[in-house]
């Protein structure tokens, strides 16, 4: 067990490091080639938050472990709302903008419901993957068109932060390319290492790869979202924390879940839909309802503790289910 555990721990650390390097290099290259901050922010940076999940999902699918990949996608969304949003709310009340309530949260709910419809037959196949990727293209098109027609573009906190991040450490084309390539190489290598470790742990402990994906792998790949959300709150950009989580959940469903569907179509374990997807949907609905409870349009520390309690209870249920099947 020692080597698999070390592989997972080292893999997580390398994933987080390389994902940041990969995104910064890609964003700097795009900026140097004259691509607008709007496009960079809504594509490279937004997709980059799900880079660890994407490469883990792809690597797991290629290695014959689609259940691990599926568990990673759903588990990351559960962790984003239950754990990361819960922890971030303890650092300060998180305001939710009207646009987020009117547009972003309903979009997340619709995508979550459509995903549930695709998983309802207990299969994840190539048709499902194509549908999810088509929704991804439609979503990115919507974002770009919507931002271009919004008057407040110059004051968009997310885009301002993206530009500041790139300009703070301005890279030449050579430096940006080197950072991009090394980040990509380490990203792919660490994903392969982490998948191997996760597979070995599952085999040694006699538990399903889906459970490992839902817990250990999901927690590891969600670390960038935790760091980004807490960093946003500490900088005073409280509204960005919610945006990071909503965006990450959308991209997880539309970019991470298609990987096992296209690479290794499979039959789902019953619990993936009845237990794990059901909780993901419940937390998404809660995310929409919580702003209207208590302090209006805010996720407060009390609400954060409530989310953390649900997440802790989920782990208890997972533990009991493993005892029952042992």
C-alpha positions in Angstrom: 0.0 0.0 0.0 2.9 2.4 0.6 3.9 3.0 -3.0 0.3 3.4 -4.3 -0.4 6.0 -1.5 2.8 7.8 -2.3 1.9 7.8 -5.9 -1.5 9.4 -5.2 -0.1 12.0 -2.9 2.8 12.9 -5.3 0.3 12.7 -8.2 -2.0 15.2 -6.6 0.8 17.7 -5.8 2.2 17.4 -9.3 -1.3 17.8 -10.8 -2.0 21.0 -8.9 1.5 22.4 -9.8 1.4 21.4 -13.4 -2.2 22.5 -14.1 -1.4 26.1 -12.9 1.8 26.1 -15.1 -0.1 24.7 -18.1 -2.9 27.3 -17.9 -0.5 30.2 -17.3 1.7 29.2 -20.2 -1.3 28.7 -22.5 -2.9 32.0 -21.5 0.3 33.9 -21.9 0.8 32.4 -25.4 -2.7 33.4 -26.3 -2.2 37.0 -25.0 1.1 37.3 -27.0 -0.7 36.3 -30.1 -3.3 39.0 -29.6 -6.2 36.9 -28.4 -8.6 39.0 -26.2 -8.7 38.6 -22.5 -12.4 37.8 -22.9 -11.7 34.7 -25.0 -8.7 33.6 -22.8 -10.8 34.0 -19.6 -13.8 32.1 -20.9 -11.9 29.3 -22.6 -8.3 28.6 -21.5 -8.6 29.8 -17.9 -12.2 28.5 -17.3 -11.4 25.1 -18.8 -8.1 25.1 -16.9 -9.9 24.8 -13.6 -11.0 21.4 -14.7 -7.7 20.4 -16.2 -6.8 17.9 -13.4 -10.2 16.2 -13.7 -10.0 16.1 -17.5 -6.5 14.4 -17.6 -7.4 12.0 -14.7 -10.6 11.1 -16.5 -8.9 10.5 -19.8 -6.0 8.6 -18.3 -8.4 6.4 -16.2 -10.5 5.7 -19.3 -7.5 4.7 -21.4 -6.3 2.5 -18.6 -9.6 0.6 -18.5 -11.1 2.3 -15.4 -14.1 4.3 -16.6 -15.8 3.9 -13.3 -13.0 5.8 -11.6 -13.3 8.5 -14.3 -17.1 8.8 -13.8 -16.7 8.8 -10.0 -14.1 11.6 -10.4 -16.5 13.9 -12.4 -19.5 13.4 -10.0 -17.4 13.4 -6.9 -15.6 16.6 -7.8 -19.0 18.4 -8.2 -20.1 17.0 -4.8 -16.9 18.2 -3.2 -17.1 21.6 -4.9 -20.4 22.5 -3.3 -20.4 20.4 -0.1 -16.7 20.8 0.9 -15.1 23.7 -0.9 -18.0 26.1 -0.8 -18.7 25.1 2.8 -15.1 25.8 3.8 -14.9 29.1 1.8 -18.0 30.4 3.4 -16.3 30.1 6.8 -13.8 32.8 5.6 -16.6 35.3 5.0 -20.2 35.6 3.7 -20.2 35.0 0.0 -22.6 37.3 -1.9 -24.4 35.9 -5.0 -25.0 38.3 -7.8 -28.4 38.6 -9.4 -26.9 37.5 -12.7 -25.6 34.4 -11.0 -29.1 33.6 -9.6 -30.9 34.4 -12.9 -28.5 32.8 -15.4 -25.5 30.8 -14.1 -27.3 28.7 -11.4 -30.2 27.8 -13.7 -27.7 26.8 -16.5 -25.9 24.5 -14.0 -29.2 23.0 -12.9 -30.3 22.3 -16.5 -26.9 20.7 -17.4 -27.1 18.6 -14.2 -30.7 17.5 -15.1 -29.7 16.7 -18.7 -26.7 14.7 -17.4 -29.1 12.8 -15.2 -31.3 12.0 -18.2 -28.3 10.6 -20.0 -27.3 8.5 -17.0 -30.8 7.2 -16.3 -30.4 4.1 -18.4 -27.4 3.2 -16.3 -25.1 3.5 -19.4 -22.5 6.1 -20.4 -21.9 5.7 -24.2 -20.5 7.6 -27.1 -23.8 9.2 -27.9 -23.9 10.6 -24.4 -20.4 11.9 -24.8 -21.2 13.7 -28.1 -24.3 15.3 -26.5 -22.3 16.6 -23.6 -19.6 18.0 -25.8 -22.2 19.6 -28.0 -23.6 21.3 -24.9 -20.1 22.4 -24.0 -19.7 24.2 -27.4 -23.2 25.8 -27.0 -22.3 27.0 -23.5 -19.0 28.5 -24.5 -20.7 30.2 -27.5 -23.3 31.6 -25.1 -20.7 32.9 -22.7 -18.7 34.7 -25.4 -21.8 36.2 -27.0 -23.3 37.2 -23.7 -20.0 38.8 -22.4 -19.6 40.7 -25.7 -23.0 42.2 -25.4 -22.7 43.1 -21.7 -21.9 46.7 -21.0 -20.0 45.9 -17.8 -17.2 43.9 -19.6 -14.5 46.4 -18.5 -15.5 46.0 -14.9 -15.8 42.2 -15.0 -13.9 41.1 -11.9 -13.0 37.7 -13.3 -11.6 39.1 -16.5 -9.7 41.8 -14.7 -8.1 39.2 -12.4 -7.2 37.0 -15.4 -5.4 40.0 -17.1 -3.7 40.9 -13.8 -2.5 37.3 -13.4 -1.0 37.3 -16.9 0.5 40.7 -16.8 2.0 40.2 -13.3 4.4 37.6 -14.8 4.6 38.5 -18.5 6.2 35.8 -20.5 7.9 35.8 -23.9 6.7 33.4 -26.5 9.6 31.1 -25.7 9.0 31.2 -22.0 5.3 30.7 -22.4 5.8 27.7 -24.7 8.3 26.1 -22.3 5.9 26.6 -19.4 3.0 25.2 -21.4 4.9 22.1 -22.6 6.4 21.3 -19.3 3.1 21.8 -17.5 1.4 19.5 -20.0 4.0 16.8 -19.7 3.9 16.8 -15.9 0.1 17.0 -16.0 -0.1 13.9 -18.1 2.6 12.0 -16.2 1.1 12.8 -12.8 -2.4 11.8 -13.9 -1.1 8.4 -15.0 0.8 8.0 -11.7 -2.3 9.0 -9.7 -4.6 6.7 -11.6 -2.2 3.8 -11.0 -2.1 4.5 -7.3 -5.9 4.8 -7.1 -6.3 1.5 -8.9 -3.9 -0.3 -6.6 -5.5 1.2 -3.5 -8.9 0.1 -4.7 -7.6 -3.4 -5.4 -5.7 -3.7 -2.1 -8.7 -2.5 0.0 -11.3 -4.4 -2.0 -13.4 -1.4 -2.8 -14.7 -0.2 -6.1 -12.8 2.1 -8.3 -15.9 4.4 -8.4 -15.6 4.9 -4.7 -11.9 5.9 -5.0 -12.9 8.3 -7.8 -15.7 9.8 -5.7 -13.5 10.4 -2.7 -9.7 10.3 -2.9 -9.3 11.3 -6.6 -12.2 13.9 -6.4 -10.7 15.5 -3.3 -7.3 15.7 -4.9 -8.4 17.2 -8.2 -10.7 19.7 -6.4 -7.7 21.3 -4.6 -7.2 24.0 -7.3 -10.9 25.1 -6.8 -10.4 25.3 -3.0 -7.2 27.4 -3.4 -8.8 29.6 -6.1 -12.0 30.2 -4.0 -10.1 31.0 -0.7 -7.7 33.2 -2.6 -10.6 35.1 -4.2 -12.2 35.7 -0.7 -8.9 36.9 0.8 -8.5 39.4 -2.1 -12.0 40.7 -1.4 -13.4 39.1 -4.6 -16.1 37.2 -2.7 -18.4 36.8 -5.7 -15.6 35.1 -7.7 -15.6 32.2 -5.2 -19.2 31.2 -6.2 -18.4 31.8 -9.9 -15.3 29.5 -9.7 -17.4 26.6 -8.2 -20.4 27.0 -10.6 -18.0 27.2 -13.6 -16.0 24.2 -12.4 -19.1 22.1 -12.0 -20.4 23.0 -15.4 -17.1 22.2 -17.1 -16.7 18.9 -15.1 -20.0 17.6 -16.5 -19.3 18.9 -20.0 -15.6 18.1 -20.4 -14.7 15.4 -17.8 -17.7 13.1 -18.1 -17.5 12.8 -21.9 -14.0 11.2 -21.6 -15.1 7.8 -20.3 -18.2 8.0 -22.6 -16.1 8.4 -25.7 -13.0 6.4 -24.7 -14.5 3.5 -22.7 -18.3 3.3 -22.8 -19.6 1.4 -19.8 -22.5 0.3 -17.7 -22.8 2.3 -14.5 -22.8 0.9 -11.0 -26.3 1.3 -9.6 -25.2 3.5 -6.7 -23.6 6.0 -9.1 -27.0 7.2 -10.2 -29.2 6.4 -7.1 -26.8 7.7 -4.5 -24.0 9.9 -6.0 -25.8 11.6 -8.9 -28.8 12.1 -6.6 -26.6 13.9 -4.0 -25.0 16.0 -6.7 -28.4 17.1 -8.0 -29.6 17.8 -4.4 -26.6 20.0 -3.7 -27.1 21.9 -6.9 -30.8 22.6 -6.0 -29.6 23.6 -2.5 -27.1 26.0 -4.0 -30.0 27.7 -5.8 -32.2 27.7 -2.7 -29.7 28.8 0.0 -29.4 32.4 -1.2 -33.1 32.9 -0.4 -32.7 31.5 3.2 -31.5 33.6 6.1 -29.2 36.4 4.9 -30.6 37.1 1.5 -28.3 36.5 -1.6 -25.4 35.3 0.6 -23.8 32.0 1.5 -23.0 32.6 5.2 -20.9 30.6 7.6 -24.0 28.9 9.0 -25.0 27.8 5.5 -21.4 26.7 4.9 -21.5 24.5 8.0 -24.8 23.0 6.8 -23.1 22.1 3.4 -20.1 20.6 5.3 -22.4 18.5 7.4 -24.1 17.1 4.3 -20.6 16.3 2.8 -19.5 14.6 6.1 -22.8 12.6 6.2 -22.1 11.5 2.6 -18.8 10.0 3.6 -20.5 8.1 6.5 -23.0 6.6 3.9 -20.1 5.6 1.6 -18.3 4.0 4.5 -21.4 2.1 5.6 -22.1 0.9 2.1 -18.6 -0.5 1.8 -19.0 -2.4 5.1 -22.3 -3.8 3.9 -20.7 -5.1 0.7 -17.5 -6.3 2.3 
